[in-house]
Amino acid sequence: MMFLSEVARQTDTKVTLLTERIEKVTETDFDTVCARGFSGLKNLLKITADKSGYGVFLKGAKIEEEIREAQKLYDFTYELYPSKTDSSGHIITVSVERN
């Protein structure tokens, strides 16, 4: 959360960051779901479809496998970017149809 707060401050972007577990959040209308080391892509897509429709996730070396598995359950588009801090890491942005 400190990272996101700092990005928002440096970019002068208005954000609301929630610190509780996503399972306990009752609101269902967010611009973006963001997670790092939280869960597999399938679960992240379920949460994203329930809450926002758009997500940004930091993922590891097995992202291609996670994408293939998630494509069996969800219709989504994505863009994949290499991490600048971890040679095996990736950043994935996803758009998924909202439930």
C-alpha positions as CSV (number, residue, x, y, z in Angstrom):
1,M,0.0,0.0,0.0
2,M,2.9,2.4,0.7
3,F,4.0,1.9,-2.9
4,L,0.6,2.8,-4.3
5,S,0.3,5.8,-2.0
6,E,3.7,7.0,-3.2
7,V,2.8,6.6,-6.9
8,A,-0.5,8.5,-6.3
9,R,1.4,11.3,-4.5
10,Q,4.1,11.6,-7.2
11,T,1.6,11.6,-10.0
12,D,-0.9,13.8,-8.2
13,T,-3.6,11.2,-8.7
14,K,-6.6,11.0,-6.5
15,V,-7.0,7.4,-5.2
16,T,-8.8,5.6,-2.5
17,L,-6.8,2.6,-1.2
18,L,-8.6,-0.1,0.8
19,T,-6.6,-2.0,3.3
20,E,-9.0,-4.7,4.2
21,R,-9.1,-8.1,2.6
22,I,-10.9,-8.0,-0.8
23,E,-13.2,-10.8,0.4
24,K,-14.6,-8.5,3.1
25,V,-15.1,-5.5,0.8
26,T,-18.8,-5.0,0.1
27,E,-18.5,-2.2,-2.5
28,T,-18.6,-3.5,-6.1
29,D,-17.7,-0.5,-8.2
30,F,-14.0,0.2,-8.6
31,D,-11.9,1.5,-11.4
32,T,-9.1,-1.0,-10.9
33,V,-8.2,-4.0,-8.8
34,C,-4.5,-4.2,-8.1
35,A,-2.7,-7.0,-6.4
36,R,0.8,-8.3,-5.7
37,G,1.5,-11.8,-4.5
38,F,-2.1,-12.3,-3.6
39,S,-3.5,-15.2,-5.6
40,G,-3.5,-17.1,-8.8
41,L,-4.8,-15.4,-12.0
42,K,-8.0,-17.4,-12.0
43,N,-9.0,-16.1,-8.6
44,L,-7.9,-12.6,-9.5
45,L,-10.1,-12.6,-12.6
46,K,-13.1,-13.7,-10.5
47,I,-12.5,-10.8,-8.1
48,T,-11.9,-8.4,-11.0
49,A,-15.2,-9.5,-12.7
50,D,-17.1,-9.0,-9.4
51,K,-15.5,-5.6,-8.5
52,S,-14.2,-3.7,-11.5
53,G,-13.6,-5.3,-14.8
54,Y,-10.0,-4.1,-15.0
55,G,-7.0,-5.3,-13.0
56,V,-3.3,-4.8,-12.7
57,F,-1.3,-7.7,-11.2
58,L,2.3,-8.4,-10.5
59,K,3.0,-12.0,-11.3
60,G,5.9,-14.4,-11.4
61,A,7.6,-16.7,-13.9
62,K,4.6,-19.0,-14.4
63,I,2.3,-16.3,-15.8
64,E,2.0,-18.0,-19.2
65,E,0.7,-21.1,-17.5
66,E,-1.7,-19.1,-15.3
67,I,-3.0,-17.3,-18.4
68,R,-3.7,-20.6,-20.2
69,E,-5.5,-22.0,-17.2
70,A,-7.6,-18.8,-16.7
71,Q,-8.6,-18.8,-20.4
72,K,-10.4,-22.1,-19.8
73,L,-12.8,-20.2,-17.4
74,Y,-12.8,-16.6,-18.4
75,D,-13.1,-14.5,-21.5
76,F,-10.6,-11.7,-21.0
77,T,-8.0,-9.6,-22.8
78,Y,-4.6,-8.8,-21.4
79,E,-1.3,-7.1,-21.9
80,L,1.9,-8.5,-20.4
81,Y,4.9,-6.4,-19.5
82,P,8.3,-7.6,-18.2
83,S,9.1,-6.5,-14.7
84,K,11.9,-4.0,-14.4
85,T,12.9,-5.2,-10.9
86,D,12.7,-9.0,-11.4
87,S,13.9,-10.8,-14.5
88,S,11.3,-13.6,-14.0
89,G,8.5,-11.3,-13.0
90,H,5.7,-9.8,-15.1
91,I,3.0,-7.1,-14.8
92,I,-0.3,-8.1,-16.4
93,T,-3.2,-5.8,-17.1
94,V,-6.5,-7.5,-17.7
95,S,-10.0,-6.6,-18.8
96,V,-12.7,-9.1,-18.0
97,E,-16.5,-8.9,-18.4
98,R,-18.2,-7.8,-15.2
99,N,-20.6,-10.2,-13.5
